[in-house]
Amino acid sequence: MITLQSNQNRWYAIFSILLPMLFVTKYFLLKHNKYLSIDKGIIKVNTLFGGQVKMSKIKQIEKYVRKYITQTDNKKPSIDTHIIEKNH
């Protein structure tokens, strides 16, 4: 039986269980749902903490190595391009 000595070890044990569960949840979410959808002028990123933005509200699009960052007046959602399947 494993016993924990201090509060710090208890939090470490909790995070060492929750963090892998978060990655597994993200994997299954991306496997069974579309990462990105564009419908009726709305771009929606389907991740754990994803969001949606109206295309008419986008002020600027910045391109980085593996992502696009769309900027509106109050949001900055990013689109990770290495997750998106490429059509050849």
C-alpha positions as CSV (number, residue, x, y, z in Angstrom):
1,M,0.0,0.0,0.0
2,I,1.2,3.5,-0.9
3,T,0.9,6.2,1.7
4,L,1.5,9.9,1.0
5,Q,3.6,11.9,3.4
6,S,2.6,15.5,2.7
7,N,0.0,17.7,1.0
8,Q,2.4,18.3,-1.9
9,N,2.7,14.6,-2.6
10,R,-1.1,14.3,-2.6
11,W,-1.5,17.0,-5.2
12,Y,1.2,15.4,-7.3
13,A,-0.6,12.1,-7.2
14,I,-3.9,13.7,-8.2
15,F,-2.3,15.5,-11.1
16,S,-0.4,12.4,-12.2
17,I,-3.8,10.7,-12.6
18,L,-5.8,13.6,-14.1
19,L,-3.3,14.8,-16.7
20,P,-3.1,11.5,-18.6
21,M,-6.9,11.2,-18.4
22,L,-7.1,14.6,-20.0
23,F,-4.8,13.5,-22.9
24,V,-6.8,10.4,-23.5
25,T,-10.0,12.4,-23.5
26,K,-8.5,14.8,-26.0
27,Y,-7.4,11.9,-28.2
28,F,-10.9,10.3,-28.3
29,L,-12.6,13.7,-28.8
30,L,-10.4,14.4,-31.9
31,K,-10.7,10.8,-33.2
32,H,-14.6,10.8,-33.1
33,N,-15.3,14.5,-33.9
34,K,-14.2,16.9,-36.6
35,Y,-11.4,19.2,-35.4
36,L,-12.7,22.1,-37.5
37,S,-16.0,22.9,-39.0
38,I,-17.2,25.9,-41.0
39,D,-21.0,26.2,-41.3
40,K,-23.2,29.2,-42.1
41,G,-20.3,31.7,-41.6
42,I,-19.1,30.3,-38.3
43,I,-15.7,28.7,-37.7
44,K,-15.9,26.2,-34.9
45,V,-12.9,24.4,-33.3
46,N,-14.1,21.2,-31.6
47,T,-11.5,20.6,-28.9
48,L,-11.8,20.5,-25.1
49,F,-11.5,24.3,-24.8
50,G,-12.3,25.2,-28.4
51,G,-14.6,27.9,-29.4
52,Q,-16.4,29.4,-32.3
53,V,-16.1,32.7,-34.1
54,K,-18.2,34.3,-36.9
55,M,-16.2,34.8,-40.1
56,S,-17.6,38.4,-40.4
57,K,-16.0,39.3,-37.0
58,I,-12.5,38.2,-37.9
59,K,-10.2,41.3,-38.1
60,Q,-6.8,39.6,-38.7
61,I,-5.3,36.1,-39.4
62,E,-1.8,35.4,-38.4
63,K,0.1,32.4,-39.7
64,Y,2.8,30.7,-37.6
65,V,4.7,27.4,-38.1
66,R,1.8,25.0,-37.4
67,K,-1.2,27.2,-36.7
68,Y,-3.3,30.1,-37.8
69,I,-4.5,32.6,-35.2
70,T,-7.7,34.4,-36.0
71,Q,-8.2,37.7,-34.1
72,T,-11.5,39.4,-33.4
73,D,-12.3,42.3,-31.1
74,N,-12.3,40.1,-28.0
75,K,-11.1,36.6,-29.0
76,K,-8.0,35.0,-30.4
77,P,-8.9,31.4,-31.3
78,S,-6.1,29.4,-33.0
79,I,-6.3,26.6,-35.6
80,D,-3.7,23.9,-35.4
81,T,-2.9,22.9,-39.0
82,H,-1.0,19.6,-38.3
83,I,-4.3,18.1,-37.0
84,I,-6.2,18.9,-40.2
85,E,-6.1,16.1,-42.8
86,K,-4.6,17.2,-46.1
87,N,-6.3,16.3,-49.4
88,H,-3.8,15.4,-52.1
